[in-house]
Amino acid sequence: MNLIDKFHNWRRRLRWNKQYRKGRWDNLRNPIEAERYNTIINYIKTHAKSEPSILDLGAGEGVLNEYINAENFSYFLGMDFSDVSIQKAKAKNFPKAEFVTADIHTYTPSQKFDVIIFNEAFYYVHDSEKQNVLDRMLAHLTDEGILIVSIYREGTGCWEYFDKMKQLDFTTVKTNEEKTYWKIGAYKQ
Ligand SMILES: C[S@@+](CC[C@H](N)C(=O)[O-])C[C@H]1O[C@@H](n2cnc3c(N)ncnc32)[C@H](O)[C@@H]1O
């Protein structure tokens, strides 16, 4: 990213912090979102090794942890560049889970994971960095590890990055609202 892109990224982080402070993202807990989280959890149960380690990129307030039973994983690391959302996630004391503040553009995981998740996060990666970020995360996936990607609506300019991977699953989670749907894929290297 050039200097101007970095500046915009910094401003976006401040905006996310402000929105999390105001409760703007409380709607992620609405029942309409539940099937999205449950689809991700089913992919983990179906395609990952048992009790995997999980890295959730752009984890926000840790809403996925509100759905996933801690018996289904050995360790969960959520990261997000909004320190406000990370503080909220930490305050919930989810079992076997840790949360860190980091920017996805520069974040290098300190270990390998069995499951890496971009849950409504990949489209926020700057276009010039999408391939770099994906490659860096894939380098931290265990040999049998899986990548899970959830993207709101069509995800134009995103899905092609996962074409080279082996697709294990792909679903469109629909709702009663025509324009509210998510595409969710599971992949292996
Ligand atoms: C729509 S929210 C999804 C939150 C969570 N994955 C969920 O589904 O409950 C997108 C999240 O991506 C985070 N995000 C956006 N850009 C980011 C970046 N450059 N680095 C890390 N996190 C980022 C935001 O702070 C926000 O928490």
The ligand as a Tripos MOL2 file, in Angstrom:
@<TRIPOS>MOLECULE
LIG
   27    29     1     0     0
SMALL
NO_CHARGES

@<TRIPOS>ATOM
      1 C1        -18.2240   -7.1260    9.1570 C.3       1 LIG1
      2 S1        -17.1060   -7.2350   10.4960 S.3       1 LIG1
      3 C2        -17.0940   -8.9910   10.7690 C.3       1 LIG1
      4 C3        -16.7030   -9.3530   12.1810 C.3       1 LIG1
      5 C4        -16.6630  -10.8670   12.4530 C.3       1 LIG1
      6 N1        -15.8150  -11.5770   11.5280 N.3       1 LIG1
      7 C5        -18.0320  -11.4500   12.4350 C.2       1 LIG1
      8 O1        -18.4740  -11.9450   11.3680 O.co2     1 LIG1
      9 O2        -18.7000  -11.4370   13.4930 O.co2     1 LIG1
     10 C6        -15.5200   -6.9700    9.7270 C.3       1 LIG1
     11 C7        -14.3580   -6.8990   10.6920 C.3       1 LIG1
     12 O3        -13.1440   -6.7560    9.9580 O.3       1 LIG1
     13 C8        -12.2950   -5.9030   10.6930 C.3       1 LIG1
     14 N2        -11.2810   -5.3570    9.7870 N.ar      1 LIG1
     15 C9        -11.4760   -4.5200    8.7300 C.ar      1 LIG1
     16 N3        -10.2890   -4.1970    8.1830 N.ar      1 LIG1
     17 C10        -9.3210   -4.8490    8.9050 C.ar      1 LIG1
     18 C11        -7.9010   -4.8930    8.8400 C.ar      1 LIG1
     19 N4         -7.2180   -4.1660    7.9310 N.pl3     1 LIG1
     20 N5         -7.2460   -5.6740    9.7230 N.ar      1 LIG1
     21 C12        -7.9250   -6.3870   10.6690 C.ar      1 LIG1
     22 N6         -9.2630   -6.3590   10.7950 N.ar      1 LIG1
     23 C13        -9.9640   -5.6020    9.9150 C.ar      1 LIG1
     24 C14       -13.2290   -4.8560   11.2690 C.3       1 LIG1
     25 O4        -12.6660   -4.1790   12.3800 O.3       1 LIG1
     26 C15       -14.4130   -5.7150   11.6540 C.3       1 LIG1
     27 O5        -14.3440   -6.1780   12.9540 O.3       1 LIG1
@<TRIPOS>BOND
     1     1     2 1
     2     2     3 1
     3     2    10 1
     4     3     4 1
     5     4     5 1
     6     5     6 1
     7     5     7 1
     8     7     8 2
     9     7     9 1
    10    10    11 1
    11    11    12 1
    12    11    26 1
    13    12    13 1
    14    13    14 1
    15    13    24 1
    16    14    15 ar
    17    14    23 ar
    18    15    16 ar
    19    16    17 ar
    20    17    18 ar
    21    17    23 ar
    22    18    19 1
    23    18    20 ar
    24    20    21 ar
    25    21    22 ar
    26    22    23 ar
    27    24    25 1
    28    24    26 1
    29    26    27 1
@<TRIPOS>SUBSTRUCTURE
     1 LIG1         1 GROUP 0 **** ****
